[in-house]
Amino acid sequence: MIIGVPEEVKDHEARVGLVPSGARALVESGHEVLVQAGAGTGSSIPDEEYRKAGAQIVAEAAEVWGRSDLVVKVKEPQPSEYRHLRPGLILFTYLHLAPLPELTDRLLEAQVNAVAYETIRERDQSLPLLTPMSEVAGRMAVQVGAQYLEAPMGGRGILLGGVPGVAPANAVILGGGVVGHNAAKMAIGLGAHVIIIDRNLNRLRELDDVYSSQIVTLASNAYTIEESLLQADLVIGAVLIPGASAPRLVRRETVSRMKKGAVMVDVAIDQGGCFETSRPTTHTDPIYFVDGVLHYCVSNMPAAVPHTSTFALTNATFPYLMELVQRGLEDACRHNRAIYEGVKTYRGHVVYEAVAESQGKPWKDLKSLM
């Protein structure tokens, strides 16, 4: 099989879908690897390292896409990349299709067989390819929030951890999963007063066992969320329904009553966001204000730390990539239920039910098409 690694084109996206060690393993297994020139530069990986690993360096993205049987990326295809989509191409990347009907339509029209990192699910219900970037995003959310709470950045002028004699900031985390857990870890370390809200009481018990008196855990309901947000200096949206649009937990009316200069970081933005006031932003233009409340809704947060993110991501993705390459998509799906769960579009059909439901599109069972 020919595996293509194009340079990412999303705003400030400097991660890369394959590192030299992965390229070497693929080449040694008898496959061909095409890497677009400069694809790894943003992650501090020069072209020469790919050459030493046996990959071919290709100047143009069109050649990478055009010659490859499988394209491995980090982020979903951007409009400038739509022209490269074609029937039978296997695309292996983050897709987050639920809030992206235009991209879904393009994948269907081009009959691309798209496998999404974020819904590859193991038998224990874990999401192994979402986890590493959720860890990065959760930790980054607190760093970003602490920075934007500073007055020159538009925030309330609060030091997250306070100082002796002055109370710390109130940080509210919506969701106690991987993102929320990692955000809590960072916020506690910086000395913030931390509240975690989740609907899963067993998860709250686990977090309480881990952090004990360092956090406050609250069961999720509209009243609890509203009352907590009115006292919050920093709010981190960390909710997830795998493959589906994020629930809108924070109402516009609540935002209008929050403290002016409070900061809201919506990590769920790549699934549509969990605040009614959320809209996607970029690293070039990351923030906006609604009723005096600062919103940070960058949909590829981990791209700000590409070296860390690339290696964390590819550590997780490579075993699945190798299985796809060695077996082919159909055989890999038959042998590995986790990969089967990752397929979003196949031969012009939506085969992931949550995406079809979010967009009002017909859904086909993948088994019936293979």
N, C-alpha and C positions, 0 to 999 in steps of 0.2 A: 504494500500500500504506500501511496505518497502522502505524507503529512505536511501540511502547510502552516506556517506561523507568520501571519502578517503583523505589521506594526499597528498598534492600537491608534485610533483616530479620535476617540471621544475626548472632550476637553480635559486637558491635563492628565490624561490616562497614560501613565508611564510603566504600568505592569506589562508582563509578557507571558504568554500562555505555556511556554516550554523553556526550561533551562538547559544548559549544555549537557548535564548528566543525563537528562531524559533523552536528548537528541542522540547521545552516544548509545544508550540502551536500545533505542529504536533502530539505529543503523546496524548495530551488532546483531539484531534479530532479523536483518534482511530487508529492512524498509528504507525508504528514501525520505529525507527531511529537507524541506525548503524553508529557509528563514529569510524574511525580508531584511534588507540592509538596515541596520539601526534599530531593529525591533527590540533589542535588549538594552539599548543604551541608557534609557531612563531608569532601569533597574541595576545600573552599574555592571552590565554584562556586555563587553565589546564583541563585535562580529568575529574576531579572531578566535574567541573561545568556542563559538559554534563551529567554526572551520576545523579546529583541532578535534572536536567531537565527531566530525564526519558529516556535518550538515553542509548543504549548498547555500551560499549567500546569494540571494536574488534581489535585483535592484528595485523592481516594481511590484506593487501590491497585486496588480492585475495578473501577473505571471504566477504568483503564489496561489491566488484563488483559482486561476484557470487550470493549473496543472495538478492540483491536489485532489485526492479522493476524500480526505478528511482535513478540515481546517480547525485548528485548536486556537481559541482566543481567550480573552478575559471578559470583555464586555460585549453586549449585544451589538449586532451590526448597526452602524449608523447610516443615515440616508445616503451618504456618499459611497457607501459600500453595497447598496442594494443591487447595483448593476452587476456585481460579481456573483450573485446568487444564481444557482442553476439546478436543474433536476438531478437527483441522485447524490448531490453533495451531502456529506455528513458534516454537520456543524456542532462542535463541542465547546460550550462556553456558558457563561451566565446569560440568561435570557430575560427573566422576570417579565413574562409576556402579558400577564393579566391586565396591567394598565396600558398596554401598547398595542392597540388593535391594528394600527397601520403596519407595524413590523410583522405582526402575525399574518396579515393579508399578504405581505410580500413573500414571506416564507411559504405560504400556501400556494401562491401563484407560481413560484419558482420550483415547487415540489422539493424543497430542501428537507432533509431528514435531520431535525434539530434535537440535540440532546442537551438538556439544561443542567448545569452543575447544581443549581439550588434545590432541585427535587429528586436528586439521586438519594434514595432512602434505603438504609439497611434494615434487616429484620427486627432490630431492636428499636426501630423508628427514628434512629439518629440520622442526621443530615451531614455526612462527613465532608462534603465539599462546600457547604455553606458555613460550617463551623469555623474554619480558620479566619475567614474574612469577617465573620460576626465577632470573633475575638478581637480582631484589629479594630473594627468599627466601634465596638463597645468601649474599648480603652481610649480610642481617639475622641469619642463623643465628649468625654469628660475634659480632655485636654482642650478641645475646641471650645467647649462651654466655659471653661475657666478663662480662656483668653478673651472671649467675647463679653464676659461679664465686666471686663475692664472698661472704664469710662471712655478712653480714646477710641475704643472699638464700637461704642454705641450702647454698652451695657450699663448696669446700675452702679458700677464702681465698687464691686464687692470682691474681696479676696475669698476664694472658695473655702479655705480652711480657717478663715478668721485669724485672730491673734489673741493672746491672753487679755481678757477684759472685753473682747468684742466677739459677738456670736459668729459662728461660721455660716456659710450660705446653706439654704435649704435646697437640696437636690431631690427631685422626684423622678423615679424611673418607672415607666409604664411597661411592664413585662419583665418576668424573671427568668427568661431563657438564657441562651448563651450571651447575647448582647447585653441584657440587663445584668447578668452576673458579673461580666467583665467591667461594665460601667460602674457597678457598685464597688468592685475591688479597687478601682482607681479613685473613685470619689471618697471612699473611706480612707485610703492612703493619703489623700490630700487634706483630710480633716473635715470634710463636709458633713452636715447632718443629712442622712440618707433615708428616704422612704422608697420602698419597692412595692408596687401594686401589681397583683396578678390574680387571675380568676381561679388558678389551680392551687387549692389549699395545700396539697401535698408538696408542691414546689415551694410554697412559702415556708412550710415546715423545714424543708431541706436548707433553704437559705438562712432561716433562723438558727438552725443547728450550726451552720458554718460561721455566721457572723455574730450570733448571740445579741448582746446589747448594743452592738455597733450600728445596727440598722433598725428601722421600724418596718414591719410587714403589714400590709393592709389587703383585705379581700376587695377585688375589683367590683365596683358598681358606679353608676353615674354620680351619686352623691359623694362618695369617697373621692373620686377623681376630681370633681369640681372643688371640693373643700381643700384638697391638698394643693391643687394648682394655684389657688388664690394666695397661698402662703409661699409659693415656690419662687426661688431665684433662678434655678436651672431645672428644665424639664427635658428628659430624654425619652423619646418614643422608641420603644424596643419590642413592639409586638410583631408576631408572625403567624400567618396561616399559610403553610407551605404551598406555593404555586398559585395562591389566590390573592385577591386584593386585600390590603390591610384594612381592618375595621377602623372607622373614624371615631376614636374614643373621646376626642376633645372638641367640644363645640365652639363655634365662632363667638357665641355670646360669652362663654367662659373666658376666652382669650381677651375679650374687651374689658374684663374686670380684673385681669391679672396686674401685677406690679409693672409699672413702666420701666423698661430697661431689663426686664427678665429675659432670659435666653431659652429658646426652645430648639432642640436638636432632634430632627426626625430621621432616625436611622431606618425607619420603615419606608422611606420615600421611594425606593426602587420598586416597591409593591403598591405604590399609590399614596403612601403616607397615612399616618394615624391621627393627624390633626386636620380639622376641616379647613384650616387656613394654610395648609401645606401646598407648595408647588415645587417642582424640581428646580434646583439651582446647580451652578457649576463652580469649580474651583476658581475660575476667573471672576465670577460674580456670585459669591456664595451666600449672601444674606439679603434679607429685606425685612421691613417692619410692618406689622399689622397692629393697629391701635397702640403703638408705642412698644410692642413686644417684638424682640429680635428673633427672627427665624433663620436657622441654618438647615438647609435641606439639600445638601450635595448628594447626588445619587451614586457617586463612586468615591466615597470618603477614603477607603484604604489606598487609593491611588496617590495620596499625599505622602505616603511612606512606601514607595514602590519596591525598594529592595527587600524590606521585611515582608511585604505582602506577597511579592512574587514567589519567594522561596516557601513561605507558609502555604500558599495556594497550591503550588506545583507538587509539594510533598504529598498533598492529599489527592490531587487529580490524576497523577501519573499512573497509579495502578489501574484505574478505570480506563484511561487512555490506552494503555498497553493492551488491555483486554479487548477493547473495541478494534484496535488495529490487528491484533492476532486472530480474532474470531470473525470480524465483520459485525455490522450492527445487529442483524437479525439473530445470528447465533449467540452473540453476546447477551442479547435480551433473553433468549431462551435459557441460558445458563446462569444468568446473574439478575435476580429480581431487582436489585438496586439500580442497575442500568436501565432496565425496562421502565422503572418509575421515572427516570429522567427524560424519556422521550416526550417531546411536546408536539411536534408536527412530523408527519410521515406520509410521503407520497400524496401531498396535497390535502391532507386531513388533519384536523386538530384531534390529537389522541390523548390529551390530558384534560380530564373532565372539569377541573376547577377553572382552567383557562377558557374553555368553551362556555361555561356558566357565566364567568365574569364579562364575557364579550357578547353573549347571546348568539354564539355560533353553534352549528351542529357538532356533535362529538361522535367519534368512531372508536370502538375498542381496538387497540393496537393488535391484539391477537388475531382478530378477524382479517387483518390486512397483511400479515406477515406470511 
